[in-house]
Amino acid sequence: MTTDLLIDGMLSGTGVRDAVEGGYLHPEAIGLSTSLIADVADWQRRYEDAHFAGFPGDAVANLDEEGLALRLKMQAELPDKTVGYFSNGRMARLA
């Protein structure tokens, strides 16, 4: 099964990556709810802050846990897409 989208905390990204074509997508352009768009933007900002702070303490684990939860919400809102998760802090695909 091909993954269509990835939740991704990459620095200067949008939080949502096109896993097929590459590049970042604007969450509002793919039909997400207003509340999920806000959640992704908030999570993305905190991931960037953690990056600049050198990923202190359990920052990556906490952000990845939240990112995986965002992935499930996005999958529920976009049932025709397959949504995965990439941990920028670990540089590994987690889902």
N, C-alpha and C positions, 0 to 999 in steps of 0.2 A: 504494500500500500504506500503510495506516494504522500509525503507530507506537503501540504499546500502552503501553510503559514507557520512561522516560528515566533513565539514570544521571545524577545532577545533584548537584553539590557546594554547592548553595545553603546559606548560613548558616542554621542552625536547622532544616534539612531532615533527612531520614533517609537521603539518598543515592539514593532511588528515588522517582521522580515518576510518577504516573498521567498519561500524555500525552493520554488521551481525556477523562476526567472531571475532571482537575485534582487538585491536592493531593498530599501525600506519603504513601507507603505504608510500613508497617513491613516490612522485608525478610523477617522470619520468617513474616509472614502470607501471603506469596505463594509459599511452598514452596521457598525456596532452601536449599541445604545449609548446615550449621553453619559450615563453613569459609568459604564465600562470604559468609555473613552477617557473620562476623568481619572478613573482608577489606574489605567495604563500610564497616563501622563505623570501622575503622582509617583508611581512605582519607578518609572524611567528616571525621573529627576533624583529620586533617592538612590538609585543604582549609580548614577553619575556622581553624586556626592560621595558615595562610598568609594568609588574608583579614585577620586581626587584625594580622599583621605587615606588611601592605601589599603582599603578593605579591612578596617579595624575589627578585632574580635570576631564575633559570629555574624558579621554583616552579610557576607555572601550566603551563608546558610539561611538566614532569615529572609533575605531578598529572594532567594531561589524558592523557598517555601511559598512565599507570596506570589511569585511568578508562576509557579505550577498551579496555584489556585486560579490565577487569571487565565491560564490556559484552559482550564475546565469551563470557566464562564464563557470564554470566547468560543469554545467548541459548542457549547449549548446555544449560543446566539447565531452561530454559522454552521448548522448541521450538515451542509453540503460541502464543507471544507474539512480537511484534516489538519489539526493544530498541534504543533510540537513545542518544545521548550529548549532553549539553548542558554546555558549558564555562561555569561561572559566572564564572571569572576573565576570560574573553574576551567573556562575554555573547553567545555564539554557539553554534548547534548544529553539532557536528562530525561527527555520524553519525546 
